[in-house]
Amino acid sequence: MRTLNRNLYPRDGYFFKESDGARIGADSWPGVVKRVIAYRQRAGLPLGNPEQEVTEQACSRSPSLCVEVDPATLVQRKIVSLKGRLLAWLAAIRAKRSKEGKLDFVDEGMAKRRADYCAGCPNNTPLPGGCGSCVAALKEIRRDILASRKQDGRIQGCAHLGEDTVVSCHLDLVRVDDPTLPGHCWRKIGGS
């Protein structure tokens, strides 16, 4: 699959030559696509696939503007690892603490009961080892948020919610309305 390298400026500018001879220009490739769509709607022409047509025409005019991209690579970029989701969630918890000045925690007994539920849950997912700096960052953020609270080694991350259950079991969090969570989930409205 060919795509336009948006970092390169085309020698003749950004434009598309329509089938009726009209030259449609803009200040970027997405702008050209938008104008092609608008032009075709006004002119009563079939919409077609303007993005693909603009790309093909520009690539045939100036092959140096284009790169071959594996469609599987595009899909992979959208997938965020569980570790990435957990680090983002933990960063949001730290930001909340900075903004509000504190976090609300449940007592140790409640945290233990929650950890018991999470330990037996199919969404409890161990984190891959990965790079040392990521693992160290995760441990440091957990320690920073939990201070001296006990970290249960049976739990890691909730693959469904993208939360670090080591930390979330201790926090007084609002329950979520998600019917796809297991019935026993303490994070689910109506759960344990």
Secondary structure, DSSP 8 states (H G I E B T S, - for coil): -EEE-TTS--TT-EEEE-TTS-EEEESSHHHHHHHHHHHHHHHT-----HHHHHHHHHHHH-GGGEEE--HHHHHHHH---HHHHHHHHHHHHHHHHHHHS---B--HHHHHHHHHHHHT-TTEE------HHHHHHHHHHHHHHHTTS---TT--EETTTTEEHHHHTTB----B--TTS-TT-TTBTT--
